[in-house]
Amino acid sequence: MVLVTGATGLLGRVIVLELVKRGEKVRACKRPDSDLSDVQKSYEYYTSNADYFFDLIEWVDLDFNQHQSLYTALKDITDVYHCAAKISFDPQDKDEVLETGIVCTRNLLRACRYMPVKKFLFVSSAATLRVNKNGLESQINGNHSVKTYSPYVISKYIAEKMVLSAYKKGLNAVIINPAMIIGIGNQKKNDSHLLEIFKTNRITFPGGTSCIDVRDVAKIAISLLEKNIFGERFSLSAENVPYKDLACQIRNIEGLKKPILFKKRILKVMQYFRPILKLVDGNARFLTDENIEFICDHQYHSNKKIKNTIPCSFYSLAESIRFYYGNYMIDKSE
Ligand SMILES: NC(=O)c1ccc[n+]([C@@H]2O[C@H](COP(=O)([O-])OP(=O)(O)OC[C@H]3O[C@@H](n4cnc5c(N)ncnc54)[C@H](OP(=O)(O)O)[C@@H]3O)[C@@H](O)[C@H]2O)c1
């Protein structure tokens, strides 16, 4: 039986769906106030048998800080997909981001030691990888300067170390590092998601990112465990795009005016006036050093390693955006 944490999230729900479609028995972790109706509704965009597949899922409330809850969730589980995380670049969420990323992962790994878990996949982030001038990727260095990296990146960096340590002690573990994931999920909860920001604000930034469709991430994750590939880290991306082009594509689909590029020096000036700006626009709180560095940086990741390891194909960015906006965003505006 398979356990998926963060199963109500953008990625977790699609991994769950893909597994049940393949006939796997899946236990999906949620929290008492998770929105299951949103998960069920979004399945309609991924399959014509949404209700049938949804009903095959065994949902369990998981509290990572309760031993009993962890052991109940892990009973009879052989494979774990650990997707749960608090994704936020809001300084106010720092403690929750670190707690979910580090403490929850540590507790889960500890519990796995005492249970019959055979395979473990950890979903990290491409944000823990840096690309040099020659296009080579390496992990960020261990100097956790909070001015350089956001709490989210630090939490993933530390969690990856814990997963690799568990691997060295005998757990069959593998790590994936997806770039920005595009799919139909619960972004409506997350107004700091760049796709939301570009839609609701006429702004864009000097940097760029890699993107990947959620359906591709789910298939690759499952394939890695099926093929017993462990002890490795895989950067997952389909296409690289400057933020200004991404914002243009999104605003174009929505029939909105072209975005305005906020250069780094403008962002720095705004950061200086942040205490005043915060009074008129709550979004000014996001103007931290590490967030400005992030959105002004071009971090383009490579999918060469995963392509050399397993057969995989990718949706284009245009297809992913059409899928996302053609379905979910229409619903949201109703
Ligand atoms: N989205 C991206 O662009 C992206 C890119 C790279 C990597 N990732 C990684 O991919 C994974 C999945 O991301 P996502 O986009 O699916 O995120 P998401 O949509 O925000 O979902 C997060 C999931 O984690 C659960 N969760 C959050 N805090 C929790 C806690 N304290 N205890 C238990 N469950 C908790 C949420 O449950 P509730 O429904 O109850 O809130 C939800 O199921 C994460 O590890 C993320 O870091 C995401």
The ligand as an ORCA input file, in Angstrom:
! r2SCAN-3c Opt
* xyz 0 1
  N       4.126     24.193     -6.397
  C       5.351     24.359     -6.861
  O       5.586     25.170     -7.782
  C       6.478     23.520     -6.293
  C       7.752     23.620     -6.913
  C       8.789     22.828     -6.419
  C       8.579     21.979     -5.350
  N       7.361     21.918     -4.770
  C       7.174     20.997     -3.652
  O       6.214     20.046     -4.035
  C       5.499     19.597     -2.883
  C       4.026     19.740     -3.146
  O       3.772     21.115     -3.402
  P       2.325     21.615     -3.801
  O       2.498     22.634     -4.857
  O       1.461     20.447     -3.994
  O       1.935     22.372     -2.462
  P       0.472     22.792     -1.947
  O      -0.505     22.769     -3.050
  O       0.660     24.044     -1.166
  O       0.115     21.603     -0.961
  C       0.783     21.438      0.251
  C       0.258     20.206      0.928
  O       0.942     20.038      2.166
  C      -0.031     19.954      3.210
  N       0.519     20.575      4.420
  C       0.992     21.826      4.562
  N       1.411     22.003      5.827
  C       1.189     20.835      6.479
  C       1.389     20.405      7.820
  N       1.928     21.206      8.744
  N       1.013     19.144      8.154
  C       0.452     18.335      7.231
  N       0.240     18.680      5.945
  C       0.605     19.928      5.583
  C      -1.250     20.710      2.688
  O      -2.403     20.273      3.391
  P      -3.724     21.174      3.510
  O      -4.545     20.880      2.282
  O      -4.378     20.701      4.747
  O      -3.291     22.604      3.587
  C      -1.234     20.276      1.234
  O      -1.768     18.984      1.109
  C       5.991     20.442     -1.722
  O       6.917     19.713     -0.984
  C       6.634     21.629     -2.403
  O       7.646     22.169     -1.596
  C       6.297     22.658     -5.229
*
